[in-house]
Amino acid sequence: MRRLIELEPDNAHAYNALGYTLADQTDRLDEALVLIERALVLLPEDPFILDSMGWVHYRLGNNDLAREYLQKAIDLRLDAEIAAHLGEVLWMEMGSVIRRGQYGNAGMKMTRIIQYCGRRCGSSNRER
């Protein structure tokens, strides 16, 4: 992939593929972030690059940023992997609320998560 980037320095998908692989399979998260940021500059509305940006932020512990990128990605394209990434971020947020003992808030947050997922799944027949 690095060779492809050398040959095609404006290939956003090459930056994204390498960045996502590093984010998902290694601890080289800072390097992954730089690569995905470059991809996002080249294709700012690409749902798969937004997904990668969300995933690397999740791996870095930036859950708020992760959720923002992943929600934007899934709004642009209803995709199983993007949905799984968003679900994991939301699930971790839910666990954090429960660990803090805020059970009342946890119920409200879970209701919002279910409603959001229901809206997205309900629209899948109209889109794409």
C-alpha positions as CSV (number, residue, x, y, z in Angstrom):
1,M,0.0,0.0,0.0
2,R,2.9,2.4,0.8
3,R,4.2,1.8,-2.8
4,L,0.8,2.7,-4.2
5,I,0.8,5.9,-2.1
6,E,4.2,6.7,-3.6
7,L,3.0,6.1,-7.1
8,E,-0.4,7.8,-6.6
9,P,0.0,10.4,-3.8
10,D,-3.6,11.6,-4.3
11,N,-5.2,8.2,-3.9
12,A,-7.4,8.7,-0.9
13,H,-8.5,5.1,-0.8
14,A,-4.9,3.9,-0.5
15,Y,-4.3,6.2,2.5
16,N,-7.6,5.1,4.0
17,A,-6.8,1.4,3.5
18,L,-3.4,1.6,5.1
19,G,-4.7,3.9,7.9
20,Y,-7.6,1.6,8.7
21,T,-5.5,-1.5,8.7
22,L,-3.1,0.2,11.2
23,A,-5.9,1.4,13.3
24,D,-7.7,-1.9,13.4
25,Q,-4.8,-4.4,13.6
26,T,-1.9,-2.5,15.4
27,D,-1.2,0.0,18.1
28,R,0.3,2.4,15.6
29,L,-2.7,4.7,16.0
30,D,-1.0,8.0,15.6
31,E,0.4,6.9,12.2
32,A,-3.1,5.6,11.3
33,L,-4.6,8.9,12.2
34,V,-2.2,10.9,9.9
35,L,-3.0,8.6,7.0
36,I,-6.8,8.8,7.5
37,E,-6.6,12.5,7.9
38,R,-4.9,12.8,4.5
39,A,-7.6,10.6,2.9
40,L,-10.3,12.7,4.5
41,V,-8.7,15.9,3.0
42,L,-8.8,14.3,-0.4
43,L,-12.4,12.8,-0.1
44,P,-14.2,14.6,2.8
45,E,-17.6,13.0,2.2
46,D,-16.5,9.4,1.6
47,P,-18.4,7.3,4.1
48,F,-15.7,4.6,4.3
49,I,-13.0,7.2,5.1
50,L,-15.3,8.8,7.7
51,D,-15.8,5.3,9.2
52,S,-12.1,4.8,9.4
53,M,-11.7,8.2,11.1
54,G,-14.4,7.3,13.6
55,W,-12.7,3.9,14.2
56,V,-9.2,5.4,14.8
57,H,-10.7,7.9,17.2
58,Y,-12.5,5.1,19.0
59,R,-9.3,3.2,19.3
60,L,-7.6,6.4,20.6
61,G,-10.3,6.7,23.3
62,N,-12.0,9.8,21.7
63,N,-15.5,8.4,21.8
64,D,-17.3,11.7,21.2
65,L,-15.3,12.3,18.0
66,A,-15.7,8.7,17.0
67,R,-19.4,8.8,17.3
68,E,-19.6,12.1,15.3
69,Y,-17.6,10.6,12.4
70,L,-19.4,7.3,12.5
71,Q,-22.9,8.9,12.6
72,K,-22.0,11.0,9.6
73,A,-20.7,7.9,7.8
74,I,-23.8,5.9,8.4
75,D,-26.0,8.8,7.3
76,L,-24.2,8.8,4.0
77,R,-24.2,5.1,3.5
78,L,-26.1,2.4,5.5
79,D,-23.4,-0.3,5.7
80,A,-23.0,-3.2,8.1
81,E,-19.4,-2.5,9.1
82,I,-20.1,1.2,9.7
83,A,-23.1,0.2,11.7
84,A,-21.1,-2.3,13.7
85,H,-18.4,0.3,14.5
86,L,-21.1,2.8,15.6
87,G,-22.8,0.2,17.6
88,E,-19.6,-0.6,19.4
89,V,-19.0,3.0,20.3
90,L,-22.5,3.5,21.5
91,W,-22.3,0.2,23.5
92,M,-19.1,1.4,25.2
93,E,-20.8,4.8,26.0
94,M,-23.7,2.8,27.5
95,G,-21.3,0.8,29.6
96,S,-19.7,3.9,30.9
97,V,-23.0,5.3,32.0
98,I,-23.9,2.1,33.8
99,R,-20.5,1.9,35.5
100,R,-21.0,5.4,36.9
101,G,-24.3,4.3,38.4
102,Q,-26.5,6.6,36.3
103,Y,-29.0,3.9,35.5
104,G,-31.9,6.3,34.8
105,N,-29.8,8.1,32.2
106,A,-28.7,4.7,30.8
107,G,-32.3,3.8,30.1
108,M,-32.9,7.1,28.3
109,K,-29.7,6.8,26.3
110,M,-30.5,3.2,25.3
111,T,-34.0,4.3,24.1
112,R,-32.3,7.0,21.9
113,I,-29.9,4.4,20.5
114,I,-32.7,2.0,19.7
115,Q,-34.8,4.8,18.1
116,Y,-31.8,5.9,16.0
117,C,-31.0,2.4,14.8
118,G,-34.7,1.9,14.1
119,R,-34.9,5.0,11.9
120,R,-31.7,4.0,10.0
121,C,-32.9,0.4,9.4
122,G,-36.4,1.6,8.5
123,S,-34.9,3.9,5.8
124,S,-32.7,1.2,4.3
125,N,-35.4,0.1,1.8
126,R,-35.7,3.7,0.4
127,E,-32.0,4.3,0.1
128,R,-29.3,2.6,-2.0
